[in-house]
Amino acid sequence: MGAAVFSIDTRKTLDTFSGALSSRHDAMLRDAVPAAPAPAAPSPAAPSPAAPSPAAIAKAPAASVLVIGGNALIRDCLLRCLGSSELNCTTSGYGAVADWQPADPAETMTILLCAIGEAAREQAIAGDITALKAKAANARIIVVSDTENAALVRSALEQGAQGYVDMSFNLDMAVAAIRLVQTGEKFVPVATLLSAQAAPAPEQRTSGYALSQRQIEVIDRLRRGEANKIIAYKLGMSESTVKIHIRNIMRKIKARNRTEVAILTKDMFE
């Protein structure tokens, strides 16, 4: 009976000792293994970007484009075509330079100066460009003409024009020229430059006469039997300017008429 009691006590002691070891083991594991970090509190959601205001998405301000010309049909056609094109602009038209007064003389605007028919003369174009520059010094002027003449193009650029557009251009080409000029560049038709380079210049042996290049060009046309009106058209000047050149030529070479001018200057072109 004593052995049985000893066995029971021994088992209880062992169970108690085992439980103590298990508890100790669990405590050691808890001390050795770090506790998992607590989940971080969610950060506040970033505010979504605000929708752009109507002012931010508005188009760039439209550029001002003026069309000035005495031919009402051509002027109105240009205004309608430019207004419906991809060119972002506001348009207005006037029959003559004198009819237009700028609201802001300092504004940088584009002006299409139509030089058609009788208006396609060097003197007339130069006068209109000068008048436009006096009204709006920052204006960018493009001459639109039906005369493809290298001398006329050169004269217009020398007077202050930024571009020259021939009437043979289509609308897309004209719009491209306007855009180029609006950036501050100049536009000249390539065909005009090539024709000027290919055209043979008259031989400038003036036989001792003090003649200008323009006067030599007039003599060259005169020797071909062309009338003053034809000379004016081909050289891009007014008929009265041709007459003045011929009078000065006759005075310099001491000729009494056109026939003598042709005879006395024949050595200049042989």
Salt bridges, closest charged atoms under 4 A:
GLU118 OE1 - ARG121 NH2 2.28
GLU122 OE1 - ARG214 NH2 2.62
GLU217 OE1 - ARG214 NH1 2.67
ASP220 OD2 - ARG224 NH2 3.01
GLU226 OE2 - ARG221 NH1 3.34
GLU226 OE2 - LYS234 NZ 3.04
GLU260 OE2 - ARG256 NH2 2.71
